[in-house]
Every structure is written in C-alpha cells, then in structure tokens.
Amino acid sequence: MADDPFNLWPEWPPPVVPRPPELLFALLRDRDWFSCELRYKGAWSVEALFFRNDQPFVDHRFDTRELALKWAEIVRTVIEKGGLP
C-alpha cells in the first residue's frame, strides 16, 4: 500500500530483473562439444557452468563476474590441452 504511513520501505526488497545466461565459448575436442556459460544468481553471485555435449559436468559459484571469467579461462585451457573428461 503506497498510502500506508507505517510502511517505511514500500519497494523492499527491490525487484530482481533476471539476466539470461551468457555463453562464453564453445569448442570441439575429439568428438565432444564443450561450452561454458555464466549464470547470474541475482546480485549475490555468478555461476560458471561447463557443459560436455549439452550435459553439465563441472560448475562453480563466485562472488564476482571477474573471478568466474578467470576460472573459466583456466578450465578452458585444461580442456584444450586434453585434460578433464
């Protein structure tokens, strides 16, 4: 109620606008497709999620987008060199 004198925070919690997943990269190794996307969990965290042939196989949640990007690049180099399944 906008006219309620006891409502000190009429817009609390603030409305959350969901962000769509952000595809970082996709690569082909042997006969498997690998991809990575960032999924935003509101204002609190970012999840880096790796897929192998459209099936999730490794993920990690970070406080910032920058940390998620650094981790994703490290895992990408490992995959390119033949590591991980």
Sequence and secondary structure as in RCSB ss.txt:
>XXXX:A:sequence
MADDPFNLWPEWPPPVVPRPPELLFALLRDRDWFSCELRYKGAWSVEALFFRNDQPFVDHRFDTRELALKWAEIV
RTVIEKGGLP
>XXXX:A:secstr
 TT TT S TT S        EEEEEEEETTEEEEEEEEEETTTEEEEEEEETTEEEEEEEESSHHHHHHHHHHH
HHHHHTT   
